[in-house]
Each structure stands twice: as C-alpha cells, then as structure tokens.
Amino acid sequence: MPRYSSVNAKTVQIVEVGARDGLQNEPEIISTDDKVTLITRAMAAGVNRLEVASFVHPKRVPQMADAEAVIEALPDDKDTSYIGLCLNKRGVMRGLATREGGKRGIDEAGCVIVATDTFGMKNQGQTVEDGIRENQEMIRLAKAEGLIAQVTISASFGCPFEGEVDPQKVVDIAKAMADAEPAEIALADTIGVGVPPQVTDLVGRVREVIGDIRLRAHFHNTRNTGIANALAAAQAGVDVLDSSVAGLGGCPFAPKATGNIGTEDLIYILDRSGIAHGVDLEQIIDLAGWVEGVLGRPTPAMVSKAGGFPQSQSEKDAICA
C-alpha cells in the first residue's frame, strides 16, 4: 500500500483513552468487566499506554466510581503502562494506594491543569494559579513515590466559558509545569475548537520552553477538526497522541463537548501519511463494533463504518491463496 509521507513523518505513540475519557460522560453505567475487556482488547491490538480510570468523586463522575476495581482486574503486563487521571493530591494518593500490598496498580499519574479560571473552577475547583501550585506538588509527590508523573493542560485551544485562550498563557503554564520535571506535557483541545495552523503554532511555542520533555496532544472532534489537528500535531513534532476507540468521549463539565478522535480514524490517517504507531487497525475496528454492542447505539468514529483503504483484486487474491 502506498504511503504519502511528509518530510516530518516519524513514529508516534497512541494512548487509548476510551476506558476513561471515552466512557466518563456516558449516561448508562458501563460494567467493570466491560471496561476491562475494552482495555485488554486494545492492548491485544498493540496499544501499550492506556488511560484506565480517573480518581474523582463518584458523585461528580459516577462512571468512574469503580476505578480501583478496574485497575485491580487488569493484567500485569510489563510492556504496558496504565494511567490514572488525578485532579488533585487526593487523586495521586488514591493512585498510589492501588499499588499497596504488592499490587501492580497504575504506572502513571495523569495530572491535569485547566488553562482558564472559569473552566478550572467548574472542572476541579481550581484557578490557574491554584492549578499550577497543586500540579507542581502532585508531580513531585507522584515521582517521589515511584509513579511516572505527566500533566495535561486542558482547554489549551479554547474555553467553553471564556472563549479564546491566549497562546502565551498556555506557554507560561507549560513552562511552570516543566519546572517540576514531569515525564510528559500534553496540550488538550477539550472542547474541539482548534484548527491545524493553531496546533502547529502552539506546539512550536510550547516545545521551545519545555526542552526535552515529551510532548503529547489530546483532541476532541466536536467540530470535525480533530483528525486534521492530530496530523498537524504529529508533523509539528508531538511524540504522543491520545484517541478513543469508536470516537467515544465528552467532558461532564464542558457544555457541548463531544467525543475524542476515534482511534481507528487516527490509525488510518497515520498509516496513509507514513507515520508509524504499532497498533492494528482491523483489531481496533472489531473492538469499535464490540463497543457499539455494549452501548446499544452507533458511535461517532468513521473508519469503523467505512473500513480501511480498499484492497485491489490482486491483494484480495493473495490473501485467499
């Protein structure tokens, strides 16, 4: 199959966020067993980093009430990294507790800071100033206790309450986070408003101030720009991209925030652009079909409906031979 590679084509890592960000906004509670199945089938397809749960109050996000039960049921795969989302130091402590008594537990504390005061207060009760201080402490605590610490800057491309977000504000937050030396910093388009030139610009600005820290990007497809933004991010030098199988997702605290980019849609554009990632498209398409069965409704991602690039007759004959 031909590839149409840019001069920046490389390898990126895919982080599957379906079990956390993908399911957190679902109206019906998904069973622990189904969450574990989603995670393990994604692993079988080649995904080796996954957001598996978030440590939040169950009254605020009921879908994540079984976080510890999901984590305890996961296989002890040494080649896989499990991420637990932490909104404050209490979340980090819950993450650390999953490792007590010799249990595998989570491998990474996924810390979060929001780029605006209004959204930050609604999401986790923190202004930007509060969030900088809290996340620096969270990163240091997680690292001191043996967890990999990484941090996401939410609403980096726009806020549902304050509108435009000054790129320099995001850069300043990224620099403050870099001072705590996390393993990774992520830029998140939480409400799906970004466009590729904006992505290229912000990735370049942030890269200049964070040095060698790994850079990740997280896009929602609310306005049908998510896949284009992911490709722009990869071409601009982002090392890691988040996605959710079947395009599931949404934020309970951001009005009209819809699904993440679909893992199958991301794989397709990376494959056709000559960017390696190590995840099997057909297995992810099969998993998306299973997810639709669990939810009992169609899901947003497109490639699971259309399939991958059509095979020629000679390719089909070779498979059958």
Phi and psi in degrees as a GROMACS rama.xvg file:
@    title "Ramachandran Plot"
@    xaxis  label "Phi"
@    yaxis  label "Psi"
@TYPE xy
-69.2522  153.901  PRO-2
-124.725  148.123  ARG-3
-117.072  87.1179  TYR-4
-91.4676  140.675  SER-5
-87.6957  170.685  SER-6
-65.3639  -18.2534  VAL-7
-97.7987  6.85297  ASN-8
-58.0733  141.136  ALA-9
-159.813  -152.856  LYS-10
-114.299  135.742  THR-11
-124.442  156.05  VAL-12
-98.1631  138.835  GLN-13
-101.444  127.879  ILE-14
-104.083  119.583  VAL-15
-84.1155  119.755  GLU-16
-111.657  11.7404  VAL-17
-59.9343  -38.356  GLY-18
-71.669  -18.1307  ALA-19
-111.327  -78.0451  ARG-20
-63.2072  -32.8553  ASP-21
-67.0552  -37.4578  GLY-22
-101.345  -13.2315  LEU-23
-63.0122  -23.2097  GLN-24
-103.398  4.80957  ASN-25
-68.548  137.853  GLU-26
-71.4065  -31.1094  PRO-27
-98.492  136.442  GLU-28
-67.7912  125.833  ILE-29
-89.451  137.094  ILE-30
-68.3069  155.624  SER-31
-57.4826  -44.4338  THR-32
-59.6102  -41.4322  ASP-33
-68.1206  -36.6914  ASP-34
-63.092  -43.094  LYS-35
-65.1593  -39.4564  VAL-36
-62.6884  -43.8339  THR-37
-56.3282  -46.6657  LEU-38
-65.2848  -47.9028  ILE-39
-69.9069  -33.2737  THR-40
-70.2079  -34.9965  ARG-41
-64.4984  -39.4748  ALA-42
-61.8514  -42.3912  MET-43
-62.7179  -26.3991  ALA-44
-81.6451  -5.93359  ALA-45
114.975  0.00243893  GLY-46
-75.2705  128.692  VAL-47
-119.81  8.19845  ASN-48
-136.483  131.321  ARG-49
-143.255  137.346  LEU-50
-81.1012  116.397  GLU-51
-106.564  -18.3336  VAL-52
-170.398  168.545  ALA-53
-131.271  143.567  SER-54
-97.2133  81.0309  PHE-55
-127.153  165.203  VAL-56
-66.8942  129.169  HIS-57
-61.1346  -24.8346  PRO-58
-71.6918  -27.5562  LYS-59
-83.7543  -39.3173  ARG-60
-134.306  81.6702  VAL-61
-58.5495  -29.7449  PRO-62
-63.1635  -21.1786  GLN-63
-102.271  14.3567  MET-64
-64.474  -22.101  ALA-65
-100.151  26.2222  ASP-66
-50.4934  -51.8147  ALA-67
-65.8301  -36.0485  GLU-68
-66.8187  -40.1401  ALA-69
-61.1587  -48.8034  VAL-70
-62.4651  -41.3509  ILE-71
-65.323  -26.4071  GLU-72
-87.2936  -3.9348  ALA-73
-78.6058  149.58  LEU-74
-68.9028  150.769  PRO-75
-87.2759  73.9722  ASP-76
-94.9351  114.539  ASP-77
-71.3945  -15.2776  LYS-78
-92.7982  2.65289  ASP-79
-117.817  142.699  THR-80
-113.262  123.942  SER-81
-98.4339  129.953  TYR-82
-108.496  131.921  ILE-83
-112.458  126.514  GLY-84
-75.5726  133.167  LEU-85
-129.084  122.727  CYS-86
-95.7391  -10.5558  LEU-87
-162.516  -179.431  ASN-88
-63.6782  -30.9854  LYS-89
-60.3407  -38.8575  ARG-90
-63.1311  -42.0219  GLY-91
-62.4593  -40.714  VAL-92
-63.7711  -39.5998  MET-93
-63.9355  -38.3838  ARG-94
-63.1302  -43.6935  GLY-95
-62.7912  -35.0627  LEU-96
-65.7034  -24.5696  ALA-97
-68.3212  -12.1531  THR-98
-101.921  -1.30239  ARG-99
-70.3001  154.695  GLU-100
68.3221  25.6267  GLY-101
79.3452  8.93402  GLY-102
-74.6858  154.621  LYS-103
-63.4244  -54.4825  ARG-104
63.9228  -163.295  GLY-105
-82.851  160.205  ILE-106
-104.48  -27.7056  ASP-107
-130.038  139.355  GLU-108
-96.0516  113.787  ALA-109
-91.2068  94.6162  GLY-110
-79.5798  160.132  CYS-111
-140.707  132.11  VAL-112
-128.441  139.375  ILE-113
-98.0334  142.477  VAL-114
-80.8529  -2.36836  ALA-115
-133.339  152.091  THR-116
-66.2908  -45.302  ASP-117
-63.238  -49.762  THR-118
-67.469  -37.9044  PHE-119
-60.77  -39.8961  GLY-120
-67.1756  -39.4329  MET-121
-72.6649  -34.7184  LYS-122
-80.1777  -43.8166  ASN-123
-148.303  17.4387  GLN-124
68.3303  34.3974  GLY-125
-135.001  136.261  GLN-126
-75.3277  172.413  THR-127
-60.3982  -43.0693  VAL-128
-61.6117  -44.1399  GLU-129
-60.1879  -44.3414  ASP-130
-63.4435  -38.8889  GLY-131
-61.2874  -48.5537  ILE-132
-63.8839  -46.9777  ARG-133
-63.5869  -44.1514  GLU-134
-70.4571  -34.8713  ASN-135
-60.8466  -42.073  GLN-136
-67.7305  -39.9462  GLU-137
-61.8707  -44.0559  MET-138
-61.3683  -45.7465  ILE-139
-65.3882  -41.495  ARG-140
-62.3083  -48.4369  LEU-141
-59.9271  -45.5324  ALA-142
-64.1625  -41.8095  LYS-143
-62.9102  -28.0926  ALA-144
-99.3906  10.6629  GLU-145
93.8175  6.49672  GLY-146
-91.433  150.042  LEU-147
-74.2504  131.946  ILE-148
-113.03  128.819  ALA-149
-137.693  162.288  GLN-150
-140.291  139.514  VAL-151
-109.08  134.107  THR-152
-97.6773  101.259  ILE-153
-76.589  156.501  SER-154
57.7343  34.6902  ALA-155
-67.8116  -22.9362  SER-156
-111.056  -0.899853  PHE-157
159.923  150.949  GLY-158
-117.898  140  CYS-159
-70.0502  -13.9274  PRO-160
-113.755  -34.9189  PHE-161
-106.523  -6.15452  GLU-162
78.5662  -127.092  GLY-163
-61.0843  141.193  GLU-164
-113.914  123.13  VAL-165
-61.6103  122.503  ASP-166
-55.0747  -33.8466  PRO-167
-64.6063  -30.8568  GLN-168
-63.9505  -42.19  LYS-169
-65.5341  -42.0167  VAL-170
-60.1018  -43.5688  VAL-171
-63.7766  -40.0879  ASP-172
-64.3645  -43.8315  ILE-173
-60.1436  -40.8172  ALA-174
-64.39  -41.7598  LYS-175
-63.5161  -38.9849  ALA-176
-68.4962  -39.2306  MET-177
-61.6612  -30.4089  ALA-178
-62.2595  -25.4841  ASP-179
-86.5056  -3.3518  ALA-180
59.4846  56.0764  GLU-181
-72.1938  164.311  PRO-182
-72.272  -22.3267  ALA-183
-160.566  145.383  GLU-184
-122.988  133.125  ILE-185
-115.575  143.247  ALA-186
-105.548  122.6  LEU-187
-114.774  130.536  ALA-188
-95.3733  78.7841  ASP-189
-62.1174  -30.3541  THR-190
-113.855  9.68869  ILE-191
64.4871  50.6106  GLY-192
-112.025  -12.0126  VAL-193
-70.8005  161.434  GLY-194
-132.554  158.236  VAL-195
-53.2967  -44.3123  PRO-196
-61.1405  -35.2173  PRO-197
-65.2358  -41.2628  GLN-198
-62.1873  -48.8809  VAL-199
-58.4755  -43.6399  THR-200
-64.3185  -48.8557  ASP-201
-69.0717  -40.4044  LEU-202
-59.3517  -43.6435  VAL-203
-62.9797  -42.9237  GLY-204
-65.0683  -43.9496  ARG-205
-67.5361  -41.4305  VAL-206
-56.4503  -35.9628  ARG-207
-63.8823  -27.6698  GLU-208
-104.877  -10.1501  VAL-209
-104.668  -0.177822  ILE-210
64.6614  -131.043  GLY-211
-89.5349  5.18573  ASP-212
-63.4198  135.947  ILE-213
-61.7433  141.374  ARG-214
-115.828  129.738  LEU-215
-121.172  158.193  ARG-216
-135.179  147.247  ALA-217
-135.139  116.107  HIS-218
-122.455  141.02  PHE-219
-104.845  154.141  HIS-220
-105.351  29.9556  ASN-221
-54.968  -37.9238  THR-222
-116.063  23.6902  ARG-223
66.007  27.1796  ASN-224
-112.709  -1.39415  THR-225
-62.2642  -44.1988  GLY-226
-68.2768  -41.4025  ILE-227
-61.2388  -39.0352  ALA-228
-66.3856  -38.3973  ASN-229
-63.5755  -42.605  ALA-230
-64.4208  -42.584  LEU-231
-59.7884  -40.9321  ALA-232
-64.1123  -44.7057  ALA-233
-61.0007  -42.4117  ALA-234
-71.569  -22.1935  GLN-235
-86.6579  -6.66879  ALA-236
114.981  7.72876  GLY-237
-67.3491  139.408  VAL-238
-91.6165  -25.8187  ASP-239
-139.733  140.707  VAL-240
-127.489  133.496  LEU-241
-85.8253  149.981  ASP-242
-160.072  165.785  SER-243
-129.946  124.085  SER-244
-53.9873  136.573  VAL-245
71.5479  1.63588  ALA-246
75.6898  25.463  GLY-247
-70.3148  157.582  LEU-248
141.569  177.053  GLY-249
149.55  158.108  GLY-250
-111.629  125.603  CYS-251
-61.8387  -19.0583  PRO-252
-110.989  9.56539  PHE-253
-123.787  109.505  ALA-254
-55.3668  133.895  PRO-255
66.7812  11.5497  LYS-256
-75.3006  118.353  ALA-257
-108.096  -160.277  THR-258
-64.1898  158.417  GLY-259
-67.7102  166.394  ASN-260
-62.387  142.831  ILE-261
-73.3771  137.72  GLY-262
-59.4465  -41.0313  THR-263
-65.9437  -35.9067  GLU-264
-67.9674  -39.3638  ASP-265
-64.6891  -45.275  LEU-266
-58.1135  -43.2493  ILE-267
-60.1074  -48.9327  TYR-268
-69.4647  -33.7476  ILE-269
-66.9098  -45.3605  LEU-270
-56.5679  -49.3399  ASP-271
-72.8111  -14.9292  ARG-272
-99.7071  3.70748  SER-273
74.8479  25.883  GLY-274
-107.301  116.685  ILE-275
-75.7018  152.215  ALA-276
-151.9  -23.3997  HIS-277
84.4507  12.9749  GLY-278
-113.35  137.717  VAL-279
-83.5375  121.628  ASP-280
-64.7492  -45.9692  LEU-281
-63.608  -38.1502  GLU-282
-67.5148  -35.441  GLN-283
-69.9058  -37.6546  ILE-284
-60.9804  -43.7394  ILE-285
-61.3427  -40.895  ASP-286
-65.0325  -38.7014  LEU-287
-61.588  -38.3706  ALA-288
-64.0046  -39.6184  GLY-289
-63.6494  -41.8461  TRP-290
-59.8376  -43.5711  VAL-291
-58.596  -38.8168  GLU-292
-64.8823  -39.4428  GLY-293
-65.3519  -43.0774  VAL-294
-79.936  -24.0625  LEU-295
72.8929  28.4944  GLY-296
-158.094  160.231  ARG-297
-65.3645  153.255  PRO-298
-116.398  162.819  THR-299
-75.7802  -27.9649  PRO-300
-60.1543  152.081  ALA-301
-98.8887  -39.8996  MET-302
-67.295  -29.002  VAL-303
-67.0038  -19.2712  SER-304
-89.9437  -42.526  LYS-305
-89.3816  -24.0095  ALA-306
86.1759  173.271  GLY-307
-74.9226  -169.489  GLY-308
-61.4306  134.89  PHE-309
-62.7947  138.905  PRO-310
-81.1378  148.398  GLN-311
-75.0476  165.277  SER-312
-62.3348  -35.7398  GLN-313
-66.7625  -36.9734  SER-314
-65.6246  -41.0269  GLU-315
-64.8822  -41.2994  LYS-316
-63.5655  -38.8517  ASP-317
-65.1259  -38.1207  ALA-318
-65.3873  -38.6204  ILE-319
-77.5446  -21.8583  CYS-320
